[in-house]
Amino acid sequence: MKLDIHNLPIAITGAGTGIGKATALACARADMPVALAGRREEPLREVQTAIETAGGRAIVVPTDVADPDASARFIARTIEEFGTIYAVFANAGYGLRGPVHELSDDAIRKIFETNFFGSMHVIRPALAHMLEHRAGEKHRGHILLCSSCLSKLGTPYTAPYSASKALQDHFGRAMRHELQPQGIHVSTVHPIGTRTEFIEAANRVSGGAGESMPPPEAFTQPPERIARAVVACLRTPKGEVWTSHTVRLAFAAATACPALADWGIARALRKRDLPADNAHND
């Protein structure tokens, strides 16, 4: 049975570009009021304008999710504007590339602060509202975390990124069972390669070391594909959201047969003839 998500507010982080932007637009088309968060105000305003021009409702709250106080203010502003909050899509995050032994502790901590703790910073205050103010409703809320297919498999030169996504995945599964009895859905979203500015941003964060290595075209999708899957999950909640059955099965096989996974990774690196600091991240 599909849920009626009309007029149910959603807060989205990393909403100015890529998957976050596409999801904000898709949710607005589904008649959900949308709260937009991100570090850069200008792209958020562009998304807001697009939503409002199409007749939707949106607010902009510039937010660095690594700051717990700023994240709490974002959720409070959402509730103030729309009267409640039904869903959170914790999507803000970035990539970091390089051999583990060459990455500084500070760089590793920073990606965890944004990708993992940043998710928790927006989820916790939203959950507090859902549990206190949406009591008595069968479907009290929905938490979605934008993880990655790489949450299922550690990959060379992207260890901090895949580890941060694995944390989202593991915490999401735990919360799914902890909160289900209280009427709150928790879903993890596992994109494959997406056609966004993600890789270019990862290059900048990584100091420009190495060349950008986008995934093969056959294993990339437009952000709108993930956005449609997120809206479908909001209407019909499920635990994990995947947009490629092939990739999902491949990662399952890698988990079941680690030696085979190691062989495949080593073969891919040899085939691409990459120096040690040039491996690609999702």
C-alpha positions in Angstrom: 0.0 0.0 0.0 1.4 3.4 -1.0 1.6 6.2 1.5 0.1 9.6 0.6 3.2 11.9 0.9 1.3 15.0 -0.2 2.1 17.9 2.0 4.5 15.9 4.2 7.7 18.1 4.7 11.1 16.7 3.9 14.5 18.2 4.9 17.4 17.5 2.4 21.1 18.1 3.0 23.5 18.6 0.2 20.5 19.9 -1.8 22.2 22.3 -4.1 23.7 19.9 -6.5 23.7 16.3 -7.7 21.5 13.7 -6.0 20.3 16.2 -3.4 19.1 18.7 -6.0 17.4 16.1 -8.1 15.7 14.6 -5.1 14.5 18.0 -3.9 12.9 18.7 -7.3 11.3 15.2 -7.4 9.9 15.6 -3.9 8.5 19.0 -4.7 6.8 17.5 -7.8 5.3 15.0 -5.4 3.8 17.9 -3.5 6.1 17.7 -0.5 7.3 20.9 1.1 11.1 20.9 0.9 13.7 22.4 3.2 17.1 22.8 1.4 20.4 22.7 3.2 24.0 23.0 2.0 27.1 25.0 2.5 26.7 27.2 -0.6 23.6 29.4 -0.7 23.6 30.3 -4.4 22.8 26.8 -5.7 20.3 26.3 -3.0 18.5 29.5 -4.1 18.4 28.2 -7.7 16.7 25.0 -6.6 14.3 27.0 -4.4 13.4 29.2 -7.4 12.8 26.1 -9.6 10.5 24.6 -7.0 8.5 27.7 -6.4 8.2 28.5 -10.1 6.6 25.1 -10.5 4.2 25.9 -7.7 5.9 24.1 -4.9 7.1 25.2 -1.4 10.7 25.4 -0.4 13.0 27.1 2.1 16.7 27.6 2.1 18.8 27.2 5.2 22.6 27.4 4.5 24.1 24.7 6.7 27.4 22.9 7.3 26.2 19.5 8.6 29.6 19.0 10.4 28.3 21.7 12.8 25.7 20.1 15.1 24.2 23.4 16.2 23.8 24.6 12.6 22.2 21.2 11.8 19.8 21.5 14.7 18.8 25.0 13.5 18.1 23.7 10.1 15.6 21.1 11.5 14.1 23.7 13.8 13.7 26.1 10.9 12.0 23.4 8.8 9.5 22.7 11.6 8.9 26.4 12.1 8.1 27.0 8.5 6.1 23.8 7.7 4.6 23.0 11.1 6.2 19.6 11.3 8.8 17.3 9.6 8.1 13.9 8.2 11.3 13.0 6.4 15.0 13.6 6.4 17.3 12.8 3.5 20.8 12.9 4.9 22.6 13.3 1.6 25.5 15.7 2.2 28.9 14.2 1.7 32.1 14.2 -0.3 34.9 11.9 -1.5 38.6 11.6 -0.6 41.1 9.8 -2.7 44.6 8.5 -1.8 46.5 5.6 -0.3 45.6 5.1 3.4 49.2 5.5 4.6 49.5 8.9 2.9 46.2 10.4 4.2 46.5 12.6 7.3 44.4 11.9 10.4 42.8 15.3 10.0 41.7 14.5 6.4 40.2 11.2 7.5 38.4 12.8 10.5 37.0 15.6 8.4 35.3 13.2 5.9 33.8 11.2 8.9 32.6 14.5 10.4 30.6 15.3 7.3 29.6 12.0 5.8 28.7 10.2 9.0 28.4 12.5 11.9 26.8 15.1 9.7 24.1 12.6 9.0 23.5 12.1 12.7 23.5 15.8 13.4 20.4 16.2 11.2 18.7 12.9 12.0 18.7 13.2 15.8 16.8 16.5 16.2 14.3 15.4 13.5 13.8 12.1 15.3 13.2 14.0 18.5 10.3 15.9 16.9 8.9 12.8 15.2 8.8 10.8 18.4 7.4 13.7 20.5 5.0 15.5 18.2 3.9 12.8 15.7 2.8 10.3 18.4 -0.4 8.4 17.5 0.2 8.4 13.8 0.8 5.1 12.1 3.6 6.5 9.9 5.4 9.0 12.1 8.4 9.7 9.9 11.0 8.5 7.5 14.8 8.7 7.8 16.9 8.2 4.6 20.6 8.1 4.5 22.5 8.5 1.2 25.0 5.7 1.5 26.7 4.1 -1.5 27.2 0.8 -3.2 30.8 1.0 -1.8 29.3 0.7 1.7 29.3 -3.0 1.1 33.0 -3.3 0.0 36.2 -1.5 1.0 38.0 -0.4 -2.2 41.6 0.8 -2.7 42.3 4.6 -2.6 38.8 5.3 -1.3 38.9 3.8 2.1 37.8 6.8 4.2 34.8 7.4 1.8 33.7 3.7 1.7 34.1 3.4 5.4 32.0 6.5 6.1 29.3 5.1 3.9 29.5 1.7 5.6 28.9 3.5 8.9 25.7 5.1 7.4 24.7 1.7 6.2 25.3 -0.1 9.5 23.7 2.6 11.6 20.7 2.8 9.2 20.1 -0.9 9.6 20.3 -0.7 13.4 17.9 2.3 13.5 15.5 0.6 11.1 14.8 -2.1 13.7 15.1 0.2 16.7 12.5 2.6 15.3 10.2 0.4 13.4 8.0 -0.4 16.5 7.6 3.4 16.9 6.3 3.9 13.4 9.4 5.5 11.9 10.9 4.1 8.7 14.7 4.1 8.1 16.1 3.5 4.7 19.6 3.5 3.2 20.2 4.6 -0.4 23.0 2.9 -2.3 23.8 4.8 -5.6 26.3 3.5 -8.1 28.3 6.0 -10.1 26.3 9.2 -10.8 26.8 11.9 -13.4 27.4 14.8 -11.0 30.3 17.0 -9.9 31.2 14.5 -7.2 34.4 13.3 -8.8 35.6 16.8 -9.5 34.9 17.8 -5.9 36.8 14.7 -4.7 39.8 15.8 -6.8 39.8 19.2 -5.2 39.6 17.8 -1.7 42.4 15.3 -2.5 44.7 18.1 -3.5 44.4 17.4 -7.2 46.5 14.3 -6.9 46.0 11.9 -9.8 43.5 12.1 -12.6 39.8 11.9 -12.3 38.7 8.3 -13.0 35.0 8.2 -13.7 33.3 4.8 -13.6 32.5 3.1 -16.9 29.4 4.6 -18.6 27.5 1.4 -18.2 27.8 1.8 -14.4 26.8 5.4 -14.1 23.3 6.9 -13.8 21.9 10.4 -13.8 21.0 11.8 -10.4 17.3 11.9 -11.4 17.3 8.0 -11.4 18.3 8.0 -7.7 15.8 10.8 -7.0 12.9 8.8 -8.5 13.9 5.8 -6.4 13.9 7.9 -3.2 10.4 9.3 -3.9 9.2 5.7 -4.6 10.7 4.6 -1.2 8.9 7.5 0.6 5.7 6.2 -0.9 6.4 2.5 -0.3 9.1 2.3 2.4 11.8 -0.3 2.2 15.1 -0.9 4.0 17.6 -0.5 1.1 17.2 1.5 -2.1 19.3 0.3 -5.1 19.0 1.4 -8.6 21.1 -1.3 -10.2 20.3 -5.0 -9.6 23.6 -5.9 -11.4 25.8 -3.9 -9.1 23.8 -5.1 -6.0 24.4 -8.7 -7.0 28.0 -8.1 -7.8 28.7 -6.6 -4.3 26.8 -9.4 -2.7 29.0 -11.9 -4.5 32.1 -10.0 -3.4 31.0 -10.2 0.2 30.3 -14.0 -0.1 33.6 -14.6 -1.9 36.3 -12.2 -0.7 39.1 -13.9 -2.6 37.1 -13.4 -5.8 36.6 -9.8 -4.9 40.3 -9.3 -4.3 41.1 -10.9 -7.6 38.6 -8.6 -9.4 39.9 -5.4 -7.7 43.5 -6.3 -8.5 42.7 -7.1 -12.1 40.8 -3.8 -12.5 43.7 -1.8 -11.2 46.2 -3.6 -13.5 43.9 -3.1 -16.5 43.6 0.6 -15.8 47.4 0.8 -15.3 46.9 3.3 -12.5 49.8 4.6 -10.4 49.2 4.2 -6.6 47.5 7.6 -6.2 45.2 7.5 -9.2 42.4 5.1 -8.3 38.9 6.2 -8.9 36.2 6.8 -6.2 32.5 6.5 -6.5 
